[in-house]
């Protein structure tokens, strides 16, 4: 966010620009810089001398969870902005329900003027009678783009063209991006991991060996080579290998030269969360690119890991405490285990403390049967309290339940008011 000066709210306007590949707005007339110039010019012509700029570049309008948009809302709530300038309403978003709520409720409640240049809208001069229609059209546009993208991916995926990015050890062929070629430097690390697994080393021992030898993690390897990958962030040390990174490499069938498409799917273009696709819905194409690991070696590693998983499952379901316990010293998860020699003994200990790595000095070992006794004693204590102070206990419970119910009523009322307001606009 850029701020020219700290002047009064009356003289302060926000300009919001957004661009994403889904919008198909890659031309100069819709670039971020062009939007900035246009909106700054209009804002100054309307008398605003202090302009705050918010930019979301490369983010779809389907989601309202955008960094700059959230920052702008916070500034509006803080009373710093009196007007908002956008090129058109689709820059605000393409989810008609949330855009309508933002424009018709949020901006009105905070007394913020909206100027949508291409739409010819200025709420300080007149009401936007066709606003609801535009929001729906923007939503339908996003839906149509999503549908076309899905069809294109279906065609490519069913033809054997890789839909995802190449795994660590491969890179796209610059001559033909539809195919992968081996990145020998990274492939050497992959081969080493498979070799260590075949020699009998467990995942944690492999991760420790790589860390002790100063081998760069996939994340830092990509960063060192200037390779862009979505969500790539440098955080830990360059050699801080972990359990999940090693396990992922040991499970990817792509290393034998195969392409597996449609591994994940989303329920809707508005839901970005990817869900795992059942194997029967996936498409497997054999020997598409040159293998890093021969098929026999890969199968041996899978068989070995399969026996390990089968043995672990002897203890039955996960503990009811799984995911609820954390190390008091490092904040890491407390992992559920059982003794190999006696599966009846279950316990938790710090995930960052083990024989291989020792990144946390405290084990915080605790047996499940002891935890059960502690929880049982607490339940009994609450039961005694309830018996002795029945009225006070009921008031506490009812008060909490009433608060939850009140919050739900407020949320439902807000949704109802939004829908009524939209209905009134559609009737006009």
Secondary structure, DSSP 8 states (H G I E B T S, - for coil): -EES----GGGEEEEEEEE-GGGT--SGGGSHHHHHHHHHHHHHHTT--EEEEEEEES--TT-S--HHHHHHHHHHHTT--SEEEESSHHHH-S-HHHHHHIIIIIHHHTT-EEEETTTTEETTTS--TTHHHHHHHHHHHHHHHHHHHHHHHHHHHHTT---S---TTEEE-SS-TTSEEE-HHHHHHHHHHHHHHHTT--HHHHHHHHHHTT---HHHHHHHHT---TT----S-TT---HHHHHHHHH-GGGGT-EEE--EE-S-TT----EE--GGG-EEE-S-S--SS-HHHHHHHHHHHHHHHHHHGGG-S--TTTTT-B-TTT--BEEEEE-SS-TT-EEEEETT-STTT--SS----EEHHHHHHHHHHHHHHHHHHHHHSHHHHHHHHHHHHHHHHHHHHHHHHHHHHHHHHHHHHHH-
